[in-house]
Structures are given as structure tokens and as C-alpha cells.
């Protein structure tokens, strides 16, 4: 770019009315030639494989014309064509180097953690959703939020969550499924799981349920706005002109409306908590909201409400989408046409033997080894965050010798890696929970559905216990049947992996349920 700048300055000095058009054309042709195979503002990388690019715009049209739900299929196609390492360039965004191998992912997320961060573009495009929350920040701000949040992720708290929250909310799910079984109605299991996890996380972290399970058929405005804003922000990632597009269409107004609605809800949670604290004193146990309301900054001042609002929103998407989607995809894999019926039978048998008709507890989840294997195998094939990226803060060389320069993005797809035969063997695309039983735990680079390195998911055990609680309660009472067992659910357009049209199921009461001895 420095050479182009110097040429522009030179031409400006020597341009005359008679030669200005020729000089402008010459400059344009020079720029066209310089960026004939990559986007403006990026350097050529002939050492990297990449799909065919256009002059000046690089791969802008290639990516921006792919419907959101089909982006993952594009990543898998590129992996099959080019291997684990390939690249694209986008004007206004830069070069993205894809590295779908355990060694590369572990290098970026763990070994050389300090050389990579979120980057300005990711922060800017996702700011309306995440603000200055833990998903957006690096360095001291990230460490501060993570340290405070870690107080609610411990064994003592987990034991309370199972009995006081997960089981209580689970009973609402069981009641709803029971009515559906008796009436023969079809249930959107995916939406039901989103309600269950949102209410559970709200009760655990903010001391109040979002009320989703109180009236399951009724749309919760906060949840709907949250989903809509997530989709809008996700689409910005491959559109350098998203600001113009949103100003010229109704999308901009919709984004602002959703942003204001979810912010008001978060501020309302804080206001209600402050009023409650004035009456309850210090008798109740601390939750996530308490830790942030009581925290002080480096100068001893309370944290601003705007920051706490961002904390609420960041942890809400983490607490709702991850477990709900993991459960939904797991049940789809269990019930689809090509499923091995022995997997479902073995899972039901374990549930019966462990729970024996009783409610789940913190101790029973430790015995649900096969249920955990079913959950993690589902996450391998359908990771909640199917693709991710990091911004390179200083020049680096990846373990395979690939150079990555400051300002480039390193990206990877947990979805693609989970289906790679080079990583998981010839049966990589098959759903086999047995691969998690009595085997060595895979490295964080290989199985990165919970991220890796210092930023590995704080709530992994929380999510696992919540999911196993629900699995046990559902399968103790019901058998589920997919309405469309031969059809893979379509993916929604999001940073996570929701089912666009839900997961319609029929519910049947089990007739061979073991009776409790109490």
C-alpha cells in the first residue's frame, strides 16, 4: 500500500488537465494488476491454496453470496479440495488463513496464546451483541471477568444447581412432555431445550428465571430479540459494507430495536436485584450477578452498569445456546433413520440402572458415562460453535511452517475437524459414542468444541451436568420419535449452530419405567 500511496502523490503533483484521465487510468490499471489475485489491502500469498479470487475484491463475492446456513458446507468443501490449510482474502477485513488440524489449533489457542486476540473487526461487528463482555475482550479485562465468573463454577455450587435448579426446571419439561404424550401433539424439542437452558441459567446466574417454561407456547421477547440480533451480527462478518446495507434497509432499525430490548431486560435484572438486596441483607448465597455488582475496578469504584449488562448478555448466550443445541443435536443423532438402535437402548439402560426411577443428583451424573459419551460424540459432529477465528497480533509461524502475519486472521472449523478422517479415523462421520469409552481423552486441539488453552470454556462441567440431568429425566419417562427421521435439520444463521426449523418429535410414555424404592 505504501507504493500505491507514493504513486498517488506523484500523479497528483504531475497531473494536468490534458493528462489527468490518462494518469488516472494508469493508476487504476496498476492497482488492478497489483491486486489481480487478492483483495485490496492484503498481501499476495502464493504459498497458500485458495479458491479462485477476483481482482481487488478477492473472495468477497464468493463468501457474501453463500447463504448463512450453507457456509459450513463451503468450509467442508474447501477442506476436501485443499486440505486442512487454505486461505481467503476480503477487502476491509484482511486475509483469513484456515487451519483445520489439532496441532495448528492448539498452537494458536494454547502454545502461542499471547500472539492472538479478538481483533478490531470481530469486536466491531459483534459489538451490538457482546459489547465489552468476556467474549469480546482480551488481556486484563478478560482475566478480570473470568476470575469473577469462576466463583460460580465449583463443586459446591454444582451440587446446589442440580437439586435446586436443573431438576426443578426439568420437572417443567417433563410435565410438558407428559401432556404432549397424552394428547398426541408434536413438540419442537429444540425450542423446548432452549427454554430449559435459558430458564436454568437465569435462575443460577441472576436469581430469576426468564419464564420460558411457564408458558412454553408463548414467545419470550428477550429470547426472540437475542436470536435476531445474533443473526444480524453474524452476517456482518463477511460483509465489509454492512453499515451501508443496514442503513439502506430495515435491518439497521431492527438491530437497534433488538439491542435496546435486550439491554432493557438486562438493566431490569440489575434494578430488581438491588431492590431485593435492600430487603434481604447478606443472608442469601452469591450468584454471578452478585459477584459483578459487588466488584470494584482498579480505582475502587463499582463497575458501570453498561459493563454488567454486557456480562449478563455474554453469559446468557453461553448458558443457553451451548447446552440446548448440544442436547438437540444429540437426540437427533440418536433418533435419525441411520441411527444404531443399540446406542439408544444402551443409553436407556444406563439411565434406568443409575437413577432407578429417582431424581438425578450431583453424584448420579458421575455414573452416567455412556450419556456423557453420547453428548460429547454429538458435540464432535455438531459443535455449538462450528467455526471460529483469532486475530494475529504479531508475526508468527505455525507448526506446519505456514507464515501468518500481524493483522491476518487464523480461523478453524470444529465442524470440519470433527468429520475429518485424518483426525478421527475412517469412521469419523459416524455417530459412535463408544469412541469415548475407556479411551485416552483427546487433546484440546483435537476436540475443541469447548475451545482450548487459557480460554477453554469455564462452564464445561456446568453444561455437562445440566445436560445429563435433563437426559436422565427425559429418558426415565419417555421415548422420543422424530417426525422427519430421514431429514437432517437445517442450520440456522448464527455464531452458534441452532436448528433453523427446530426438531419436531412425537412423545411416548415408557411402559417399562423402573419404580423408585422410596
C-alpha positions, 0 to 999 in steps of 0.5 A: 500500500505504501507504493500505491500511496507514493504513486498517488502523490506523484500523479497528483503533483504531475497531473494536468488537465490534458493528462489527468484521465490518462494518469488516472487510468494508469493508476487504476490499471496498476492497482488492478494488476497489483491486486489481480489475485487478492483483495485490496489491502492484503498481501499476495500469498502464493504459498497458500491454496485458495479458491479462485479470487477476483481482482481487488475484491478477492473472495468477497463475492464468493463468501457474501453470496453463500447463504448463512446456513450453507457456509459450513458446507463451503468450509467442508468443501474447501477442506476436501479440495485443499486440505486442512490449510487454505486461505481467503482474502476480503477487502476491509477485513484482511486475509483469513488463513484456515487451519483445520488440524489439532496441532495448528489449533492448539498452537494458536489457542494454547502454545502461542496464546499471547500472539492472538486476540479478538481483533478490531473487526470481530469486536466491531461487528459483534459489538451490538451483541457482546459489547465489552463482555468476556467474549469480546475482550482480551488481556486484563479485562478478560482475566478480570471477568473470568476470575469473577465468573469462576466463583460460580463454577465449583463443586459446591455450587454444582451440587446446589444447581442440580437439586435446586435448579436443573431438576426443578426446571426439568420437572417443567419439561417433563410435565410438558412432555407428559401432556404432549404424550397424552394428547398426541401433539408434536413438540419442537424439542429444540425450542423446548431445550432452549427454554430449559437452558435459558430458564436454568441459567437465569435462575443460577446466574441472576436469581430469576428465571426468564419464564420460558417454561411457564408458558412454553407456547408463548414467545419470550421477547428477550429470547426472540430479540437475542436470536435476531440480533445474533443473526444480524451480527453474524452476517456482518462478518463477511460483509465489509459494507454492512453499515451501508446495507443496514442503513439502506434497509430495515435491518439497521432499525431492527438491530437497534430495536433488538439491542435496546430490548435486550439491554432493557431486560438486562438493566431490569435484572440489575434494578430488581436485584438491588431492590431485593438486596435492600430487603434481604441483607447478606443472608442469601448465597452469591450468584454471578450477578452478585459477584459483578455488582459487588466488584470494584475496578482498579480505582475502587469504584463499582463497575458501570452498569453498561459493563454488567449488562454486557456480562449478563448478555455474554453469559446468557448466550453461553448458558443457553445456546451451548447446552440446548443445541448440544442436547438437540443435536444429540437426540437427533443423532440418536433418533435419525433413520441411520441411527444404531438402535443399540446406542439408544437402548444402551443409553436407556439402560444406563439411565434406568440402572443409575437413577432407578426411577429417582431424581438425578443428583450431583453424584448420579451424573458421575455414573452416567458415562455412556450419556456423557459419551453420547453428548460429547460424540454429538458435540464432535459432529455438531459443535455449538460453535462450528467455526471460529477465528483469532486475530494475529497480533504479531508475526508468527509461524505455525507448526506446519511452517505456514507464515501468518502475519500481524493483522491476518486472521487464523480461523478453524472449523470444529465442524470440519475437524470433527468429520475429518478422517485424518483426525478421527479415523475412517469412521469419523462421520459416524455417530459412535459414542463408544469412541469415548469409552475407556479411551485416552481423552483427546487433546484440546486441539483435537476436540475443541468444541469447548475451545482450548488453552487459557480460554477453554470454556469455564462452564464445561462441567456446568453444561455437562451436568445440566445436560445429563440431568435433563437426559436422565429425566427425559429418558426415565419417562419417555421415548422420543420419535422424530417426525422427519427421521430421514431429514437432517435439520437445517442450520440456522444463521448464527455464531452458534449452530441452532436448528433453523426449523427446530426438531419436531418429535412425537412423545411416548410414555415408557411402559417399562419405567423402573419404580423408585424404592422410596 
